[in-house]
Amino acid sequence: STQSRAGVQLRKLYDLGYGIRLTPSGSVNAVTRLQGGNNFLANDVRWNNPELNRSRLLLEGGLNAEVGRRTEFFGGMNYQDDGTDDSVGGEMGLRLQW
């Protein structure tokens, strides 16, 4: 399937000194499925789900924390609403350079 995504992202870098930099961010997006669907055959009955071709709202927020030149912590949350089902997700991680 093919999807398009259009939105606005805001982020701001804060240099706290001592090699610590924080970057909070947030975005608001509209996501639309352009092509594809959910068609399948079971017991000689064809099923089609046209509900997949709708737009949905995607909200995201996160924070990156750089500590020194080689270490970065990151985390974020997202929320999706397609009018029927809502979902919430998130991630956390650590990036190390060597």
C-alpha positions in Angstrom: 0.0 0.0 0.0 1.0 3.6 -0.5 0.5 6.4 2.1 1.0 10.1 2.2 1.9 12.2 5.2 1.6 16.0 5.6 2.2 17.9 8.8 4.0 20.4 10.9 6.9 19.8 13.2 8.3 22.1 15.8 11.6 21.6 17.7 14.0 23.8 19.7 17.6 23.2 20.7 18.5 24.2 24.3 22.3 24.2 25.1 22.5 23.8 28.8 26.3 23.9 28.9 28.8 21.3 30.1 28.2 19.3 26.9 24.4 18.8 27.5 21.9 19.8 24.8 18.2 19.1 24.9 15.9 19.1 21.9 12.1 18.7 22.6 9.9 18.3 19.5 6.3 17.8 18.6 4.4 17.3 15.3 0.8 17.2 14.0 0.2 15.2 10.9 -2.5 13.9 8.5 -1.8 10.5 7.1 -3.8 9.1 4.2 -3.7 5.7 2.5 -3.5 6.4 -1.3 -3.5 2.9 -2.6 -4.2 -0.6 -1.3 -6.7 -2.3 0.8 -7.5 -5.5 2.6 -8.9 -8.1 0.3 -8.9 -11.8 1.0 -10.7 -15.0 0.1 -11.9 -17.4 2.8 -14.2 -20.5 2.1 -14.8 -19.1 -1.4 -16.1 -15.8 0.0 -14.2 -12.6 -1.0 -13.8 -10.1 1.8 -13.0 -6.4 1.2 -12.3 -3.8 3.8 -12.7 -0.3 2.2 -12.4 1.3 5.6 -8.6 1.2 5.3 -8.7 4.1 2.8 -9.4 6.8 5.3 -7.3 9.6 6.7 -6.1 9.7 10.3 -4.6 12.1 12.7 -1.0 11.5 14.0 0.4 13.4 17.0 4.0 13.0 18.0 6.2 14.4 20.8 9.7 13.6 21.9 12.9 14.6 23.6 16.5 14.1 22.6 19.3 14.7 25.2 22.9 14.8 24.0 25.5 14.3 26.7 28.9 15.0 25.4 29.8 14.4 21.8 29.2 10.7 21.7 26.1 9.9 23.8 22.5 10.6 23.1 19.3 9.6 24.9 16.0 9.8 23.1 12.3 9.1 23.7 9.0 9.8 22.2 5.3 9.2 22.3 2.7 9.1 19.5 -1.1 9.0 19.2 -3.1 8.0 16.2 -6.9 8.6 15.7 -8.6 7.3 12.5 -12.1 7.9 13.7 -12.7 4.3 14.8 -9.6 3.1 16.6 -7.1 5.0 18.7 -3.6 3.9 19.3 -0.7 5.1 21.5 2.9 4.1 21.1 6.3 5.2 22.2 10.0 4.5 22.1 13.1 5.1 24.2 16.7 4.5 23.4 20.4 5.3 23.6 22.8 6.1 20.8 26.5 5.7 21.3 29.2 6.7 18.8 32.7 5.3 18.7 
